[in-house]
Amino acid sequence: MTRSSAGARPRRRSRILLLAPVVLLAAILGCAAPGKLYVNSDADMSYYDKIAVLPFSNLSGQPYAGERIMRSFVTELVITERFHIVDPSEFRAVLDRIGGLPGAEGTYDPKKLKDASKETGATGIIRGAVTEYGMQRGSNEERPILAFDVEMVDVQTSNIVWRASVSKRGKGRVPVVGGGGTRTLSRLTEDACHELVGRLEKEAF
């Protein structure tokens, strides 16, 4: 919701498209430079006190990549104590009850998402897509890499509140003298989510 519309909501809202095909989401965000962040300057951040999180789409080919990054990202959001986050299992249960779970194409019915958000009190929805997740092998070493895109949209208007693209790689598993840095995929995931949420705290929240 923008500052100009926070006080009064129009009776009719434009139809929201809360989960366009994930391939399109990844294509739009994945073209951005690593670590790119967009924040809607017209968004009233105080309006987004309670948010819901959709399962991150996994385009990486690695099992559970979407779930692992989503959980790490949500954990970092909880640590900030900035939002009340609807339990993902609760939000899914509401969607299931009203027939709003995604179909075979992985897309959600915008009206069902809006209904579920209203029932749970969420004013914003976070969604994401993981495009890379795994160990990259080189000639003498392998190193963890990941890339994901994440954004928050306004439930009522579908306006983007903020959007980020993250691409990160760690150090190789074969250490060098004086070398350091991230050498495991789980640690790289934690570091990437921690850094992104820290940046969001400074520039968006």
Residue pairs with C-beta under 8 A, 6 or more apart in sequence:
1 9
1 43
1 44
1 47
1 123
1 154
1 156
1 157
1 159
2 40
2 42
2 43
2 44
2 159
3 42
3 43
3 44
4 42
5 157
6 44
6 47
9 156
13 156
13 157
14 157
14 158
15 110
15 158
16 110
16 113
16 114
16 153
16 155
16 156
16 157
16 158
17 110
17 158
18 54
18 108
18 110
18 113
18 114
18 125
18 127
18 153
18 155
18 158
19 54
19 102
19 106
19 107
19 108
19 110
19 113
19 127
20 107
21 105
21 106
21 107
22 57
22 59
22 106
22 129
23 59
25 57
25 127
25 129
25 149
25 151
26 57
26 59
26 129
26 131
26 149
28 149
29 129
29 149
29 151
29 163
29 164
29 165
30 131
30 147
30 149
30 165
32 149
32 165
33 165
34 147
34 165
34 166
34 167
34 168
35 164
35 165
35 166
35 167
35 199
36 164
36 165
37 162
37 163
37 164
37 165
37 196
37 199
37 200
37 203
37 204
38 160
38 162
38 163
38 164
39 161
39 162
39 203
39 204
40 159
40 160
40 161
40 162
43 154
43 159
43 161
43 162
45 161
45 204
45 205
47 123
48 83
48 123
48 124
48 152
48 154
48 161
49 83
49 84
49 123
50 83
50 84
50 85
50 86
50 120
50 121
50 122
50 123
50 124
51 83
51 84
51 85
51 86
51 122
51 123
51 124
51 125
51 126
51 152
52 85
52 86
52 88
52 91
52 116
52 117
52 120
52 122
52 124
52 125
52 126
53 70
53 74
53 85
53 86
53 88
53 91
53 125
53 126
53 127
54 91
54 108
54 125
54 126
54 127
54 128
55 66
55 67
55 70
55 88
55 92
56 66
56 67
56 69
56 70
56 73
56 127
56 128
56 129
56 130
56 148
56 150
57 66
57 106
57 127
57 128
57 129
57 130
58 64
58 65
58 66
58 67
58 129
58 130
58 133
59 129
59 130
59 131
60 66
60 130
60 131
60 132
60 133
60 134
61 134
62 133
62 134
65 130
65 133
65 134
65 146
66 128
66 129
66 130
68 133
68 186
68 189
69 128
69 130
69 133
69 146
69 148
69 189
69 192
69 193
70 88
70 128
72 189
72 190
72 192
72 193
73 126
73 128
73 150
73 193
73 196
73 197
74 85
74 88
75 193
76 193
76 194
76 196
76 197
77 83
77 85
77 197
78 85
79 197
80 197
80 201
80 205
82 201
82 205
86 120
86 121
86 122
90 120
91 116
91 120
91 122
92 101
94 100
94 116
94 119
94 120
95 101
95 108
95 112
95 113
95 116
98 112
98 115
98 116
99 112
100 108
100 109
100 112
100 113
100 115
100 116
101 108
102 108
110 158
113 125
113 155
114 155
114 156
116 122
117 123
117 125
117 155
118 155
122 155
123 154
123 155
123 156
124 152
124 153
124 154
124 155
124 161
125 152
125 153
125 155
126 150
126 151
126 152
127 150
127 151
127 153
128 148
128 149
128 150
128 151
129 148
129 149
129 150
130 146
130 147
130 148
131 147
131 148
131 149
132 145
132 146
132 147
132 148
132 167
133 145
133 146
133 147
133 148
133 185
134 144
134 145
134 146
134 185
135 142
135 143
135 144
135 145
135 185
136 142
136 143
136 144
136 145
136 169
138 172
140 172
140 174
141 172
141 173
141 174
142 172
142 173
143 169
143 170
143 171
143 172
143 173
143 183
144 169
144 170
144 182
144 183
144 184
144 185
144 187
144 188
145 168
145 169
145 170
145 188
146 166
146 167
146 168
146 169
146 185
146 188
146 189
146 192
147 165
147 166
147 167
147 168
148 165
148 166
148 192
149 163
149 164
149 165
149 166
150 163
150 164
150 166
150 196
151 160
151 161
151 162
151 163
151 164
152 160
152 161
152 162
152 163
153 159
153 160
153 161
154 160
154 161
161 204
162 200
162 204
164 196
164 199
164 200
166 192
166 196
168 188
168 191
168 192
169 188
170 181
170 182
170 183
170 184
170 185
170 187
170 188
171 179
171 180
171 181
171 182
171 183
172 183
173 183
175 183
182 188
182 191
